[in-house]
Amino acid sequence: MTSWSKSCSMLLALSLAGSPFGRSQSAEPDKLPDAPSVAQNSVVQNSEAPPVQRFDPSTSKASGVAPSVELRRPFLHRVVPAGGGPEPLTAEQKFELSFRSAVSLGGVGTSLLSAGEGHLANSRPHYGSDKGAFGERLGAAELKQATESFFSYGLYAAAFHEDPHYYVKGPGHTFKDRAIYSATRVVLTQTDAGNTGVNWAKLAGVASAGALANAYYPPRDRTVGDTLSSFATSLAIATLSLELHEFMPDVKRKFLHRHGPSQ
């Protein structure tokens, strides 16, 4: 190779080294990320991440998180003992409670007493005073009891979002407070949201059952006056029933309490 060729080759090499292409190739390794430091930062970030929030079964309804269904079984009885509840029910559970109330011992007993009293006095409904009349009265009383339970504790309780339970106050309150409380529960009740309001379900249920009774009562018992009188009587009986539910546990504790064996 001539000296001129060697000089050209050296100039070409120096030009390439000083060109942008040459500088980018040599600086490329400086732009690569530092892999060990990135991995270390990711570990730090993961360690500082907040813990996974778990469902707390004790969270109350007021906090906006409903408790698990398995935590509390629905109370499918009309009367809640002192210290129990509140026990909000779904619409389906309210219909189940209404059925249980209609076929309960108390419901059947009320129908028997009503039929017996009406048969002895030959009062409304006027089916007569023979043996067959008592059967008709008993059937009519049980049908009215069942329809009133269905309307009050099932259909209307679900429609008006009202709680069909009666919550016994029990000991710890004065006799006056308990008597007034139980007497007013016919016209006042607790809503599903826990507030107190007019007991539209009970009032409408009694009225609907009384109006439906005119379909199977004798014609002489279907007047407006008889229907209104029956409505007032039903509310009075319901009030007396709630008073008994409130104070009967006290009577049982006082007269039927059995002391344990003496030490």
C-alpha beads as a LAMMPS data file, in Angstrom:
LAMMPS data file: protein, C-alpha beads

263 atoms
262 bonds

1 atom types
1 bond types

-500.0 500.0 xlo xhi
-500.0 500.0 ylo yhi
-500.0 500.0 zlo zhi

Masses

1 110.0

Atoms # bond

1 1 1 0.000 0.000 0.000
2 1 1 1.317 3.466 -0.944
3 1 1 1.857 6.203 1.588
4 1 1 -1.031 8.118 0.038
5 1 1 -3.399 5.163 0.595
6 1 1 -2.277 4.801 4.204
7 1 1 -2.933 8.491 4.815
8 1 1 -6.450 8.231 3.311
9 1 1 -7.249 5.217 5.490
10 1 1 -6.159 6.984 8.649
11 1 1 -8.189 10.096 7.784
12 1 1 -11.294 7.964 7.110
13 1 1 -10.966 6.189 10.465
14 1 1 -10.575 9.461 12.340
15 1 1 -13.616 10.925 10.562
16 1 1 -15.820 7.993 11.536
17 1 1 -14.712 8.147 15.130
18 1 1 -15.617 11.820 15.352
19 1 1 -18.938 11.495 13.525
20 1 1 -22.379 11.311 15.300
21 1 1 -22.670 7.668 14.341
22 1 1 -19.444 6.871 16.102
23 1 1 -20.387 8.866 19.197
24 1 1 -23.856 7.214 19.488
25 1 1 -22.389 3.756 19.361
26 1 1 -19.862 4.497 22.043
27 1 1 -22.379 6.290 24.355
28 1 1 -25.117 3.660 24.082
29 1 1 -23.958 1.593 27.068
30 1 1 -24.230 4.682 29.299
31 1 1 -27.974 4.917 28.508
32 1 1 -28.801 1.382 29.638
33 1 1 -30.866 1.237 32.884
34 1 1 -29.240 0.068 36.047
35 1 1 -31.005 -3.302 36.429
36 1 1 -29.991 -4.032 40.036
37 1 1 -31.226 -0.631 41.321
38 1 1 -34.590 -0.951 39.520
39 1 1 -35.189 -4.373 41.055
40 1 1 -34.305 -2.980 44.455
41 1 1 -36.799 -0.102 44.046
42 1 1 -39.568 -2.527 43.103
43 1 1 -38.915 -4.531 46.246
44 1 1 -39.161 -1.382 48.346
45 1 1 -42.410 -0.378 46.681
46 1 1 -43.956 -3.811 47.263
47 1 1 -42.907 -3.752 50.893
48 1 1 -44.584 -0.374 51.359
49 1 1 -47.870 -1.439 49.722
50 1 1 -50.901 -1.270 52.106
51 1 1 -52.143 -4.618 53.451
52 1 1 -55.161 -6.232 51.836
53 1 1 -58.349 -5.127 53.604
54 1 1 -60.405 -8.034 54.864
55 1 1 -64.112 -8.062 55.620
56 1 1 -64.855 -7.429 59.273
57 1 1 -68.006 -9.319 60.340
58 1 1 -68.469 -6.981 63.280
59 1 1 -68.921 -3.941 61.042
60 1 1 -72.258 -2.342 61.844
61 1 1 -74.966 -1.336 59.417
62 1 1 -74.316 2.315 60.146
63 1 1 -70.857 2.056 58.553
64 1 1 -72.419 1.065 55.241
65 1 1 -71.197 -2.537 55.211
66 1 1 -73.884 -5.115 55.879
67 1 1 -72.920 -8.078 58.075
68 1 1 -72.659 -11.528 56.587
69 1 1 -75.911 -13.454 56.242
70 1 1 -74.488 -16.322 58.263
71 1 1 -73.856 -14.102 61.282
72 1 1 -77.506 -13.869 62.298
73 1 1 -80.453 -16.089 61.545
74 1 1 -83.726 -14.258 60.797
75 1 1 -86.132 -14.179 63.733
76 1 1 -89.299 -15.560 62.161
77 1 1 -91.569 -15.009 65.148
78 1 1 -93.821 -12.058 65.751
79 1 1 -92.594 -11.202 69.258
80 1 1 -88.894 -10.607 69.945
81 1 1 -87.876 -11.226 73.588
82 1 1 -86.370 -8.408 75.636
83 1 1 -82.818 -7.621 74.560
84 1 1 -83.208 -9.166 71.119
85 1 1 -82.989 -7.518 67.738
86 1 1 -83.276 -5.491 65.745
87 1 1 -83.931 -8.199 63.191
88 1 1 -84.660 -6.697 59.742
89 1 1 -86.229 -9.178 57.352
90 1 1 -86.356 -9.513 53.593
91 1 1 -89.715 -9.431 51.822
92 1 1 -89.712 -13.222 51.514
93 1 1 -88.987 -13.616 55.214
94 1 1 -91.848 -11.282 56.090
95 1 1 -94.257 -13.497 54.160
96 1 1 -92.864 -16.521 55.987
97 1 1 -93.342 -14.767 59.323
98 1 1 -96.951 -13.934 58.414
99 1 1 -97.650 -17.606 57.675
100 1 1 -96.039 -18.728 60.922
101 1 1 -98.080 -16.176 62.846
102 1 1 -101.330 -17.349 61.265
103 1 1 -100.776 -21.008 62.213
104 1 1 -99.162 -20.337 65.582
105 1 1 -100.729 -21.516 68.821
106 1 1 -101.582 -17.949 69.738
107 1 1 -103.293 -17.298 66.412
108 1 1 -105.380 -20.465 66.546
109 1 1 -106.227 -19.787 70.192
110 1 1 -107.448 -16.291 69.338
111 1 1 -109.704 -17.720 66.632
112 1 1 -111.155 -20.263 69.065
113 1 1 -111.887 -17.600 71.667
114 1 1 -113.440 -15.294 69.086
115 1 1 -115.646 -18.068 67.687
116 1 1 -116.662 -19.196 71.168
117 1 1 -117.567 -15.692 72.325
118 1 1 -119.512 -14.999 69.132
119 1 1 -121.345 -18.315 69.385
120 1 1 -122.432 -17.778 72.997
121 1 1 -123.651 -14.250 72.305
122 1 1 -124.867 -15.050 68.762
123 1 1 -123.069 -11.915 67.616
124 1 1 -121.429 -10.970 64.344
125 1 1 -121.160 -12.970 62.178
126 1 1 -124.729 -14.174 62.678
127 1 1 -124.553 -17.813 61.621
128 1 1 -127.004 -19.002 64.271
129 1 1 -126.520 -20.878 67.527
130 1 1 -126.468 -24.557 66.547
131 1 1 -123.399 -26.799 66.291
132 1 1 -122.950 -26.097 62.613
133 1 1 -122.937 -22.371 63.312
134 1 1 -119.956 -22.754 65.654
135 1 1 -117.989 -24.465 62.887
136 1 1 -118.853 -21.628 60.507
137 1 1 -117.791 -19.042 63.065
138 1 1 -114.538 -20.861 63.757
139 1 1 -113.774 -21.098 60.047
140 1 1 -114.583 -17.407 59.522
141 1 1 -112.484 -16.372 62.534
142 1 1 -109.496 -18.430 61.378
143 1 1 -109.795 -17.081 57.829
144 1 1 -109.906 -13.505 59.103
145 1 1 -106.939 -14.174 61.384
146 1 1 -104.922 -15.638 58.510
147 1 1 -105.744 -12.852 56.056
148 1 1 -104.976 -10.163 58.640
149 1 1 -101.620 -11.792 59.352
150 1 1 -100.860 -12.067 55.633
151 1 1 -101.729 -8.435 54.928
152 1 1 -100.168 -6.888 58.051
153 1 1 -96.962 -8.880 58.509
154 1 1 -96.381 -9.993 54.935
155 1 1 -97.765 -7.965 52.042
156 1 1 -98.011 -4.495 53.558
157 1 1 -94.932 -4.866 55.761
158 1 1 -92.924 -5.579 52.625
159 1 1 -94.616 -2.819 50.609
160 1 1 -94.156 -0.128 53.291
161 1 1 -90.698 -1.406 54.348
162 1 1 -91.810 -1.858 57.949
163 1 1 -90.593 -4.277 60.592
164 1 1 -93.433 -6.661 61.595
165 1 1 -91.782 -7.605 64.900
166 1 1 -92.849 -6.495 68.341
167 1 1 -89.796 -5.880 70.546
168 1 1 -90.459 -6.478 74.231
169 1 1 -88.954 -3.755 76.428
170 1 1 -88.753 -5.983 79.465
171 1 1 -87.264 -5.213 82.902
172 1 1 -85.168 -2.093 83.266
173 1 1 -88.013 0.209 82.269
174 1 1 -90.853 1.559 84.360
175 1 1 -94.275 -0.048 84.249
176 1 1 -95.734 3.150 82.787
177 1 1 -93.184 3.326 79.987
178 1 1 -93.722 -0.301 79.056
179 1 1 -97.522 -0.006 79.135
180 1 1 -97.531 3.100 76.924
181 1 1 -94.952 1.601 74.584
182 1 1 -96.877 -1.644 73.999
183 1 1 -100.195 0.199 73.596
184 1 1 -98.810 2.512 70.924
185 1 1 -97.165 -0.249 68.863
186 1 1 -100.482 -0.802 67.081
187 1 1 -100.236 2.628 65.454
188 1 1 -96.442 3.041 65.591
189 1 1 -93.723 0.654 64.480
190 1 1 -90.108 0.414 63.461
191 1 1 -89.140 0.675 59.818
192 1 1 -86.558 -1.498 58.099
193 1 1 -84.157 1.439 58.359
194 1 1 -84.528 1.515 62.154
195 1 1 -86.705 4.626 62.386
196 1 1 -90.100 4.936 64.082
197 1 1 -93.143 5.700 61.966
198 1 1 -96.842 5.083 61.534
199 1 1 -97.716 1.391 61.484
200 1 1 -99.367 1.547 58.082
201 1 1 -98.945 -2.183 57.582
202 1 1 -101.001 -3.060 60.656
203 1 1 -103.693 -0.450 60.059
204 1 1 -104.088 -1.329 56.387
205 1 1 -103.908 -5.057 57.151
206 1 1 -106.730 -4.922 59.688
207 1 1 -108.842 -2.817 57.321
208 1 1 -108.214 -5.148 54.366
209 1 1 -109.023 -8.277 56.377
210 1 1 -112.233 -6.664 57.642
211 1 1 -113.295 -5.642 54.141
212 1 1 -112.541 -9.122 52.791
213 1 1 -114.617 -10.687 55.587
214 1 1 -117.708 -9.080 54.060
215 1 1 -117.348 -11.538 51.184
216 1 1 -118.176 -14.538 53.422
217 1 1 -120.143 -12.933 56.283
218 1 1 -123.968 -13.042 56.233
219 1 1 -125.583 -10.083 54.407
220 1 1 -126.802 -8.476 57.655
221 1 1 -123.197 -8.165 58.866
222 1 1 -121.842 -6.320 55.824
223 1 1 -122.905 -2.783 56.713
224 1 1 -120.439 0.080 56.927
225 1 1 -121.136 0.480 60.630
226 1 1 -120.427 -3.186 61.342
227 1 1 -117.205 -3.037 59.323
228 1 1 -115.943 0.053 61.176
229 1 1 -116.896 -1.469 64.518
230 1 1 -114.991 -4.629 63.623
231 1 1 -111.952 -2.528 62.665
232 1 1 -111.919 -0.773 66.047
233 1 1 -112.439 -4.060 67.899
234 1 1 -109.559 -5.707 66.056
235 1 1 -107.203 -2.852 66.987
236 1 1 -108.312 -3.069 70.618
237 1 1 -107.659 -6.821 70.686
238 1 1 -104.247 -6.272 69.075
239 1 1 -103.390 -3.704 71.744
240 1 1 -104.397 -6.081 74.536
241 1 1 -102.341 -8.820 72.913
242 1 1 -99.226 -6.628 72.884
243 1 1 -99.725 -5.728 76.541
244 1 1 -99.823 -9.436 77.365
245 1 1 -96.671 -10.059 75.337
246 1 1 -94.927 -7.263 77.239
247 1 1 -95.839 -8.288 80.785
248 1 1 -96.481 -12.031 80.584
249 1 1 -92.741 -12.873 80.930
250 1 1 -92.755 -10.967 84.221
251 1 1 -95.738 -12.972 85.442
252 1 1 -94.034 -16.221 84.496
253 1 1 -90.833 -15.255 86.281
254 1 1 -92.747 -14.294 89.409
255 1 1 -95.110 -17.266 89.748
256 1 1 -93.503 -20.064 87.752
257 1 1 -89.845 -19.529 88.544
258 1 1 -88.256 -22.624 90.028
259 1 1 -85.400 -22.105 92.422
260 1 1 -82.393 -24.335 92.134
261 1 1 -81.537 -26.866 94.815
262 1 1 -80.330 -25.365 98.060
263 1 1 -76.603 -25.470 98.619

Bonds

1 1 1 2
2 1 2 3
3 1 3 4
4 1 4 5
5 1 5 6
6 1 6 7
7 1 7 8
8 1 8 9
9 1 9 10
10 1 10 11
11 1 11 12
12 1 12 13
13 1 13 14
14 1 14 15
15 1 15 16
16 1 16 17
17 1 17 18
18 1 18 19
19 1 19 20
20 1 20 21
21 1 21 22
22 1 22 23
23 1 23 24
24 1 24 25
25 1 25 26
26 1 26 27
27 1 27 28
28 1 28 29
29 1 29 30
30 1 30 31
31 1 31 32
32 1 32 33
33 1 33 34
34 1 34 35
35 1 35 36
36 1 36 37
37 1 37 38
38 1 38 39
39 1 39 40
40 1 40 41
41 1 41 42
42 1 42 43
43 1 43 44
44 1 44 45
45 1 45 46
46 1 46 47
47 1 47 48
48 1 48 49
49 1 49 50
50 1 50 51
51 1 51 52
52 1 52 53
53 1 53 54
54 1 54 55
55 1 55 56
56 1 56 57
57 1 57 58
58 1 58 59
59 1 59 60
60 1 60 61
61 1 61 62
62 1 62 63
63 1 63 64
64 1 64 65
65 1 65 66
66 1 66 67
67 1 67 68
68 1 68 69
69 1 69 70
70 1 70 71
71 1 71 72
72 1 72 73
73 1 73 74
74 1 74 75
75 1 75 76
76 1 76 77
77 1 77 78
78 1 78 79
79 1 79 80
80 1 80 81
81 1 81 82
82 1 82 83
83 1 83 84
84 1 84 85
85 1 85 86
86 1 86 87
87 1 87 88
88 1 88 89
89 1 89 90
90 1 90 91
91 1 91 92
92 1 92 93
93 1 93 94
94 1 94 95
95 1 95 96
96 1 96 97
97 1 97 98
98 1 98 99
99 1 99 100
100 1 100 101
101 1 101 102
102 1 102 103
103 1 103 104
104 1 104 105
105 1 105 106
106 1 106 107
107 1 107 108
108 1 108 109
109 1 109 110
110 1 110 111
111 1 111 112
112 1 112 113
113 1 113 114
114 1 114 115
115 1 115 116
116 1 116 117
117 1 117 118
118 1 118 119
119 1 119 120
120 1 120 121
121 1 121 122
122 1 122 123
123 1 123 124
124 1 124 125
125 1 125 126
126 1 126 127
127 1 127 128
128 1 128 129
129 1 129 130
130 1 130 131
131 1 131 132
132 1 132 133
133 1 133 134
134 1 134 135
135 1 135 136
136 1 136 137
137 1 137 138
138 1 138 139
139 1 139 140
140 1 140 141
141 1 141 142
142 1 142 143
143 1 143 144
144 1 144 145
145 1 145 146
146 1 146 147
147 1 147 148
148 1 148 149
149 1 149 150
150 1 150 151
151 1 151 152
152 1 152 153
153 1 153 154
154 1 154 155
155 1 155 156
156 1 156 157
157 1 157 158
158 1 158 159
159 1 159 160
160 1 160 161
161 1 161 162
162 1 162 163
163 1 163 164
164 1 164 165
165 1 165 166
166 1 166 167
167 1 167 168
168 1 168 169
169 1 169 170
170 1 170 171
171 1 171 172
172 1 172 173
173 1 173 174
174 1 174 175
175 1 175 176
176 1 176 177
177 1 177 178
178 1 178 179
179 1 179 180
180 1 180 181
181 1 181 182
182 1 182 183
183 1 183 184
184 1 184 185
185 1 185 186
186 1 186 187
187 1 187 188
188 1 188 189
189 1 189 190
190 1 190 191
191 1 191 192
192 1 192 193
193 1 193 194
194 1 194 195
195 1 195 196
196 1 196 197
197 1 197 198
198 1 198 199
199 1 199 200
200 1 200 201
201 1 201 202
202 1 202 203
203 1 203 204
204 1 204 205
205 1 205 206
206 1 206 207
207 1 207 208
208 1 208 209
209 1 209 210
210 1 210 211
211 1 211 212
212 1 212 213
213 1 213 214
214 1 214 215
215 1 215 216
216 1 216 217
217 1 217 218
218 1 218 219
219 1 219 220
220 1 220 221
221 1 221 222
222 1 222 223
223 1 223 224
224 1 224 225
225 1 225 226
226 1 226 227
227 1 227 228
228 1 228 229
229 1 229 230
230 1 230 231
231 1 231 232
232 1 232 233
233 1 233 234
234 1 234 235
235 1 235 236
236 1 236 237
237 1 237 238
238 1 238 239
239 1 239 240
240 1 240 241
241 1 241 242
242 1 242 243
243 1 243 244
244 1 244 245
245 1 245 246
246 1 246 247
247 1 247 248
248 1 248 249
249 1 249 250
250 1 250 251
251 1 251 252
252 1 252 253
253 1 253 254
254 1 254 255
255 1 255 256
256 1 256 257
257 1 257 258
258 1 258 259
259 1 259 260
260 1 260 261
261 1 261 262
262 1 262 263
